[in-house]
Amino acid sequence: MTNNTDDSQQNFALGLIAILLLLIVGGVIAFAAWHKTPAKASATARTAITVPAAAPATQTTVAEVTETVTVTIPDGASIRVANGVVNFYFATGSADLAPGAAEALAAVIKGVEAGRKAVVSGFHDTTGDAAVNEQLAKKRAETVRDVLVGLGVPADKIDLLRPPVTAGSGNDAQARRVEVKLLD
C-alpha cells in the first residue's frame, strides 16, 4: 500500500508543479502584454483615413472611411490610406504594426475579396547600416503579408515586391514604411 500512496503523492506534486508553471508563464505573458500597452498616451496623433470621394478613372479607391480615427502612435508608427495606397509606417528599428491598423488591413482585405491582388513593398530610412535597413524593410513587408494571411487573405493574392530603391522618400518617419497597392 505504501507504493500507491507514494505514487499518488508524487502525481499530486507533479500536478501542482505543472499548475504553478502554467500560472507563472501566464503571468509573465500577461505582464509583457500589459507592459507593452502604454498606460498613458505619451504622444497622441490624429490620423485620418480618407479617400477622395470622386477619384479619377485612373485612380483606385481602396476604402471609404468617413470618420477620423485617433490612435496612440508609438515612436512614429502609424497607418495612412490615401490615393489607393495603404501605408504602414514603423517606429525606428521595429517591424511591429502600429495600433489602429485594423481599418487599413480591412481596406486591403476588402480589395482582395473584390478580386484584386495586394502588392506589398518595404522601404527604410537612410540612417544606420544599409544592409541592416534592407533586412528590416523586408521583415516589415513580411510582417504585413503574414498578418494579412493570418486574417484569411490567400497567400497567392499577395505579392512581395522589392522596389528598385528601398530607401524611402520623405523624412525618416515617412521613409520607414510598407506600401500595399491593390492591382486589378
N, C-alpha and C positions, 0 to 999 in steps of 0.2 A: 503493500500500500504506500509506502514512503516514496516509491518511484512515481506513482500517479500524482502524489502531492507535489513532488519536486517538478514534474512536467507542467502541472497547472500553474505553479508559481513562476516557472520560467516563461511560460506563454503569457501570463499576466504582465510580467516585467517587460518582455519584448513588445507587447501591445502598447504598454504605457510609454515606452521609449519611442515607438513609431508615432504615437499621437503627439508627444512632445515635439518631435522633429517636425511634424507637419505644422504644428502651431508656430514654431519658430520660423520655418520657411515662409508660411503665410504672413506672419508678422513683418518679416523683412520685406517681402514683396509689397505689402500694403504700405509700409513706411516709405519705401522707394517711390511708389506711385504718388503718395501724399506729398513727399518732399519735392518731387519733380513738378507738381502743380503749384504755382505760386499762390500763397495765401492772400497776398495783396498785389494788385497790378502795379508793377514797377513802372511800366510805361503803357499807356493806352493809346491806340491809334484808331482812327475811323477808316475803315476800308469799305468802299462802295463797290459792289459788284454790279456793274451795269453793262448793257449792250445797247447800241443805238437802236431806236425803235424802227427806223426806216433805213436799213442797211442797203448800200448799193448792191446791184445784182452780182458783182464780183466778190463781195464780202460774204462771209458765212456767219450766221447768227448761232452762237454756241448756247446761250442761255438767256432767259429773260427773268431777271430778278429785280423786283421793284422796290425793295427796301434796302436801307443802309444797315450793314452789319458791323457791330463794334466787337472787336476781339482784342485780347491781350497779345501783344507782339513780343516774343522773347528775342532780344538781341537782333532785331532786324528781320525775323522770319514773318512772312505774310503771304497772302494769296491775292491775285488780281485776275479778273476776266475782262478782256477788252478786245474789240476788233477780231473776234473769232479765235483768240488765243488765250489759253489758260496758263498763267504764270504762277509758279510756286517759288517764292523767294525763301532763302535759307539763311540761318544765322551763321556766323563765321565758324568754319571748321565742323559744321553739323550737317547731317543728312536727314534730320528729323523734320517732318512736316509741321507747319505752323498750326496752332489751334484755329478752328474755323474753316478747315479745308473741306468740310462736308459739302458745302454748296458748289465749290469748284469741281470736286470729284463727281458730284451729281450731274453737273453740266457735261462732263466728259462721258459719263455712263449713258446719259440721255442721247448724246450724239452717236455713240457706238450702237445703241439699241435702234437708232434710226437708220442703220446700215453704213455708217461711216467708219473710217479707220483712224485710230489715235496714233499720232507720230510724236514720240517723246524724245526731247533733246536736252542735254545737260550743259550748263555753262558755269564758269567760275570767275572769280575776280583776279586781279593781276598781282595781288600781294602774296608773298611767300614763295615756296618752291613750286615751279611749274609742273613737275611730274606728280607731286602730291595733289596739286589742284586738279589736274586731269583725272586722277583716280577718284577724287571727291565728286567731281562733276558727274562721272559715270555712276558712282554709287548713289547719288541723288536721283538720277534718272531711273536707275533700277528700283529705288525705293518707291517712286511714284508708280512705276509699272507694277511692282509687286502688290501695292495697296489696291490698285485697280483690279488686278487679277483676284486678289482676296475678296473684293466686293462683287465678284461674279462676271467681270469682263473677260471674254475668251482671250487667251494669250495670243491667238493668231490675229486678233483685231488690234493689237498694239505692236508698233514697230519702234525699237530703239534706234535712233539715228544720231550718229556722232557728227556734229556740224563741222564744216571745214575749219572754222576758227572757234575754239571752245572758250576763249576769253570773252566774257560777255561785255556788252556795251553799257554805258552809263556809269554811275558811281559804283563803288564796291558792293553796296547793298543791292543795287539793281542788277549787277553782273552775276551774283550768286543765285542762279535760278535754274529751274527746269521749265521748259516751254512744252505745252501739249497743244498740237494743232490737229484739228479734225478735218480729214480729207474725204472727198466723195469716192 
